[in-house]
Amino acid sequence: MSPYQPYHHHHHHRLIGLFFLALASTTTWAFNCSIPPIYVDIHKRAVHGMAAFQYGSFVGAGTPAMNQSMWVSLRGNETVITGDGFCETSNIPGCDERGAFFESDASTSFKNISDYKTSDVTPDPDSEGFFGQDILHLYTHYFQTDPAFETPVPDFPIRIATNGSSFPDHLGLGYGSVLLQRLFNTGLTASRSFSLYIGTGMDRAGGAINGSITLGGYDSARFTGTVFNYTIGRGEYPFGVRVKDVTVNNPDGSKQSLFDRSKFSNLPATFTGFDAKISTEQYPMAFPEEVTKNFISYLNAEPSDHPDGSLRLKNPFQGSLSIVLEDGFSVTLPKEMLCNVSNLTPISSIAPSTIAKNNTAKGDASQPYLLTTAWLTQVYMMVNYDADQTGTYFHLAQAVQNAPYIMPKTMCPRVAVAEYIPPPKTFMTAGLAGAIVGGVIGGLALVTVLVLGVLRWRRASAMKEAASEAEKGKRKGGIEMTSGESVSVVTGKAFMSGRGDSGSETGSVGASAPGRAI
């Protein structure tokens, strides 16, 4: 072909095809959606250096592995564990009875890192410690009675806390999560994503339902109903929502909105709701001053002496509390959570002066209003930091408290999350089972007819024999037998395997006592 000859259309098609093939190859290489997620359950378990069981995610560190029970942080990016000397310097009450401890000197794979730069946006100023790297063990444990299997993450950076005013151990799953980035970079997950159901098994919630973290995916059987989508922000609190209403659901079925200006005069005319951040840093929720005051006055609440700063009701209350977001997503905290056995509520009584005024969704408020662990006990949260070019998203849905299945699925960019719907019953499940049940019932009916026939024949024979014996006795002037005495012998033979409720073997011929199997 002459160098000056124009290209034909098939050359354009070939170039376009090669371009899209290369693009598809790049996309497939970047996000391998065939990689299964890593399921880590959250429950009470034995931990290293502590006799009491602790509620948290099933994780270990070091060689040999030292079991940890780590909380999940939506705010932090680093993974932090408590050093074995923490309680010697910390003033936390009952320090040596809480948390798990890590002995860096006892781990043969631990290496100190002197020049590590933290990825946390705002490191805890009250916490002291140092960084090192070691093997992080992520345990998958579908059933508590079954052994767990692990996903090791070697040479993983860990911060070992040596002092602080609160227990620091947590898995950092914030926007710049080091764990999620490492799992993605090493091909252990398909994306920088995770899903969380916090559960109710922690002492403060007083429940017994375990939670779970699905790294690189979500558990499609753990949520139900509509999935609501939100844009992930930046900064210390990346998960922002807008609260449209907070409603008390009274035991008599009536409802009272804490935003109702006709009931509560302290609300300004311009008040239409407030922006809040989702957080696991504390149990009770932090509301604006006006809303907190309305809650106190309506339910007769007061500050408590509980360490988490929760309000306490002066009298038990059997109602519930609903938090409604701007898009219609509604979460209801049941009565046992709104007012527990100690009358503690899931509302914080922190002084309003320590809470920022109506913050924006940009994450620029240092102390925003919070929807916290109490709220998350009823919510399934799915987060994908690698959503697509138009933005990154997180998703909220109603949690299934007692999920009958565990169905981990990979979370990939541009792939919508969807709840697991059990397959419809086919003939092999419902039909065959029905046929078996029908066959059993039909067989029992046939056996019943046959037994009744045999019993009827035996009754006729017995009556005939009894009449014959009585006639002989009369002719011989012998003993006259009553029908009851003669029947007792016959009944005993006929119903030996299916006596009546009384256990007696006597009765009229042909009569079936209640509960007998005939």
N, C-alpha and C positions, 0 to 999 in steps of 0.2 A: 504494500500500500504506500502510496506517495505520502511524504511527510506533510504535504499541503492538502491532502484529502480530508474533508470534514468528517467528524465522528458521526457514526450512525446512532440511532436511538438506543440500540442495545448496549452501546458502550456507556451511555448515561445510566441505564438501568443497572449495569454491572457495578459501576462506581457507587450508586446509591445503595445497592444491596450490600456491598462491602462495608459501606459506612455504617449502616444499621446493624450489620453483623458485629462490627467492632464495638459499637455502642452497647449492644446486648451483651457482648462478652465482658466488657468493662463493668456493666451493671451487675452481671451475675457474679463476677469476681468480687465486687465490693460488697454485695449483699447476697450471700448464699442462703436462700430461704429454705434450704433443705436441712439446715443445722437445727436439731431439736433444742428446745430451751432446757435450762437447768432448774429443776423444781427443788426448792428448799423449804421445808415446813417449819412452822413456828409453834412451839409447844413448851411445856415445862419439862426440864430434863436435868440430869446430873451434869455438873460442870467441874472444871479443874480447880482444886483448892477450896471447895465449898461443899458442905454436907447437904445444905438445903437445895431443893430443886429450883431452877430459875426459868422464867418464861422468856423466850426469845428465839431467834433463828438458829438453826442447827448448823453450827460452824465450828471448825477447829483451827488451831495454828501450831506450827512448829513440828519438830521431829524428836521424839514421838509426839503425835498430835495431842494437844491439850484442849479438851472440849471447852467451848465457849457457848454462851447463850446470848447472842448479840441483838440489840434493838436495831430498828431500821430508822435511819435519819434521811428525811427528804431535804434537809438543809445542808448537811455536810457532804463533802466529796471524798474525804479520807476515811479509811477504816481504822478505828481506834479500839484498843483493848487495854484492860487494866493491869498494870504491873503488879508483881507479887508484893512489893513494898508500899503499895498505894495507901493502905489503911494505917500505916505507921506515921504518915504525915498528914493525912486528911482528917478533918473534923466532922465527917458525916456520921450522924448517930447510927449505931449498929452497923458500922461499915463492914466488919468482918463476917457479917451474916447475909450479905447481899453481893450480887454480881459474881463474876468468875475472874480468875487471876491467871496471868501468863508469866512463866519463869523463862526469861530470855537466856539465862545462863544454862538452863537445863535442855535447851533445844540445840541439837547438833547442826541444824541447818540455818540458824539465825546469824545474820550479819548486820553490824551497826552501820548506819548511814549518817555521816556527819554533815554533809552539805546538801541534804534534801530540802527542796523548796515546796512548802505545802500548797495544795490546790484549794484549800478551804477559803471561801470568800472572807469570812470573819471568824478567825480562830478564837476559841474560848479563852478569854483573858485570865480566867481563874484556873485554867488547867496547865499543869506542867508535865513535861515528858520528853521523849526523844524518838527519833525514827530509826527503824531498822527494816530489813527485808527477811522474809521467811516464807515457808509454804503455807498457803491458806487452803484449808480443806472445806469444801462445800458439800454437805451431806444431803443426799436425796433419800427420803424416808417416807414412803407412801402410807404405811401402816405402822403404828407403834409396836405391834407385836412382831414385825418383820425386821431383819437386819438392814442397816443402811448401806448404801454404796456411795462413793465419794467422787468428786471432781477436784483434783488438786490444781492449785494455781501457784507454781513455783516462783521464787524470787519476787514475792509481792510486797510492796511497801506497806508497813504497818506502823502506826504511832502507838507507842507504849506510854500510857499515862502514869505518872508517879505521884501526882497530887491534884486535888481539885475539890470543888464544893458540891459536886454531883458525880454520879457514876458515868464515866465517859464512853463506855464500850458501845460501839455501834458500827453498822455497815453504812458507809456513806453512799447514798444513791441520788445525790443532788445533781444539778445540771452538768457539773464537771466531774462526775464520779470516776475515780481512778479505777475502781473495780469493773464498772461497765466497759470502760475504754480498754482495759487489759483483756477482758473476756472476748471482746470483739476483735481486737488486734491479733490475738492468738487463734482465732477461728473457733473458739468455744461457744460463741453465740452468733446469731445472724445479724444482730443490730445492737446498738446501745439502748436497750429497752428493758423494762421490768414491769411486773404487775404485783400488786400487794393487796392481801386481805389480812388485816391485823389480828383478827380473832377476838375472842372475849375471855381467854384463859388467864389473863394477867390478874393479879390479886385485886387491883382497884376496880376492874370491871365486874369481878365476881362471877364470871361465867365459866363455861367448860369447853368452849369451841376453839379448836386450834386454828391458827392462821397459816399463811404460806406466802413465800416470795417466788415468783417465776421469773428468772433472769433470762432475758432474750426472748420472752414470750409471755403468754398469759394462760390461765386455766379457764377454758371456755365453759366449764360446768360450775364455776364459782359465782356467776352472776346471771341475772335474768332481766328481761324487759328492755326498755329503750336504753341505748348507749348515748350519753351526752358528751360532746366534744368541746375542748377548750384549748386555747393557745398557751403554750409554755412561755413564761416570762424569763427574765434574767435576774441575776443577783442572788441574794441569800434565801429568798422565798419565791421560787419560780412558779408555784402553783396557786394562781389567784382565781377567785370566783366572786360573784356578787350575790349577797343574800337579800332576797326580796321580802321575806317574812319569817318570823319565829312565832309559832302557835302552840299554846297549851291545849291539849286535848283532855277535857275533863272526863271523869268516870261516868257521868250521866249522858255522855255523847255530845255535849255542847263544846264549843271551841272558843278560845280567846286569843286574838292576835296581840302580841306585845308591841306591835306597830300601830295599834288602833288609837288615833288621837282623841276620839270621843271618850275613850276610857282612861287614857293616860295623857294628862295635860302637859307633861314635861317634854313631849316630842315637838320639835320645831315644825312649822308648816311645810318646810321644804324637805323634810325627812322622807325618803323613799326607800331606804335600805342602806346597806354598807358593804364595802369591799372587805374580803377576808382572805387569808392565806391558809392553805392546808398544811398542817404540821403534825409531826409525831413527837415533838419535843416535850409535850406535857399532856396530861389526861383531860383536865377540864377546858372547856371552850372559853375564849376571851371575847366578850361582846362589848359594844360601845357603852358608855356610862348610862345613857338613857335607857337602853334596853335592859341592862343589868338591874337598874333600879326598878323597872317595871316587873321583872321576874321576882325580885325580892318582895315587892309590895303585894303582888297577886298571889304568890304561894307562901307568903310569910316565911321568908328565908333569912338567914343570918350567917355571918362568917363562922367558919369552923376552925378547929385547931389542927386539921389535917395538913401534912407537909406540902401537899400540892396546891393548897389555897382554895379548895372547893367551898362553895356555899353549902349550908346545911338547912334543911327544912325543919321548922319547929314541930311540925306534925306530919305524920306519914301521909303520902299522897299516892293514889292508885291510877293517876292519869299518865299520859305520855307527852312527848315534846317533838314537834315537827319543825325542821329547818328547810325552808323552800328557797331554792336559788332562782335567779332571774329568768332562766330558761325553762323553769318548771320542774327541774329535778328536785324531788322531795325526799328527805331522809327523816324517819321517825325513830326516836329513841324510846324503847319500850319502858313500861312503868318501873321494872326492876333496875333500870339504869338511870331514870330520872330521879328516883328516890330509892336508894338501896336500903339494906337492913339497918344501916347506921344513919339513915335519912340524908346521906350525902348526895349532892346533885352533880351533874357534869358541867356546871357553870362556875367559872372562876370568880373569886371575890377579890382579885388583885385590885389595888387602888387605881381608880381611873386615871390619876395623874401619871401613872407609869405606862399607860397605853396610848399609842399615837392616835391623834384624831383621824377622821375618815381618810384613810390612806388610798392612794391610787393603785392601779393594777401593775404599775411599773416596778414594784419591788423596792421603792425608795424609802419606805418607812421602816425605821429600825425596830419598832415594836408594833406590828400590825395586829388587827383583830384576827383571831385564830379559830379555825375549825380543826379540832385536834383528834387525838386518839379516840376519845369518846365517840365522836362523829364517825370516825373511820371503822368502828366496830360494825357498822351497818352498810358499809360501802365497799365496792370493789373498784380499785384504782389501777388504771393501765397507762403506762408512760412510754413514749417512744421519742427519744432525742434525735432520731434519724428519720423523721417522718417523711418529708419531701421538700422540694424547693420552695413551696409556698409558705412553709412554717413548720414548726414542731408542735406536736399536740399531745395532750393527755386526755384520758377518757374516764368517765365515772358512770357507774351503774349500781343497781341494787344488788347487794351481796346475797348469795344463797347461804344461809347460816349452816344448815346441815346438808351439804352437797353429797348426793349418793355416789357420784363419780369424781375422779380426778382426770381431767382431760387437758394436759399441757399442749399448747400450740405455739408455733413460731410466730413472732411479731416482726413483720417486715415493712419497709416503707411502701406507701401507696396500697397497702392491703388492709382492708377494714376488719376490725375485730367483730366477732359474732359469738353469741352464746351457743353452748352445746345443746342441741335438741335430740333426745334419744330417738333412734330410728323407729318408725311405726311398726307395730306388731304385724308380722306376716303370718302366713299359714304355718310356717315352720316354728314360729314362736307362740302366737296366740291360737292359731287353728289346730296345730298339732297338740298343744296343751289342752285345748278344748276337747279334741277327739279323745285324748287319753282320759280326761276327767269324765267325759261322756261314756267312754267305755267302762270305766270303773263303776260309774253309777248304774249303767245298764247291766253290768255283771252282777252287782249287788242286788239289783231288782230280780234278776233271774234266780240267784241263789235264794232270795227271800221266798219266791214263788215255790221253788222246789222244797224248801224247808217247811213251808206252810202245808204243802201237799203231804209230806211225810208225817207231819204232826197230826194232820186231820185223819190220815189212815191209822196212825197209832192210837189216836183218841177213839176212833170207832172200834178198833180191835180191843182196846182196853175196856171200853164200856161193854162190849159184847162178852169179853172174858169175865168181867165183874158180875154181869147179870147171870152168866152161866154158873159161876161159883156160888152166888147167892141162892140160886135155885137149888143147887146141890145141897147147900147148907140147910135150906128149909126142908128138903126131902129127908135129910138125915137128922133133922132136929138139932143141928149144930149151931155154931156161932153166926150171928147176923152181922155183916160188915157194913159200916156206914159208907156213904159215897165219899166223904172226906178222907177216910182212912185209905180207901182203895185208890183214890186220886193221888194221895201223897206219894205213893210209890211210883205211880206212872209219871207224875210231874217231875219227880226227882230224876228220873231217867231221861225225860225229854228235854229239860232246860239246864242240864248240868253245866254247860259252858256259858250260859247267859242268865244268871240269876237276877231277880229283881232287886230294887233298891234296898229292900229289907234284908236280903240275903237268905230269905227263907226258901225252902224247897217245897213248900206246901201251897195249895191253891186249887181252884176249880180247873177241871180239864178244859183246855182250849183257851183259857183266859191269859192274856199277856199283861204281865205287871209292868208299870211304868219304867222305862229305861232298859227294858230287856232287848237284847239283840236276837232277833228271830231269823 
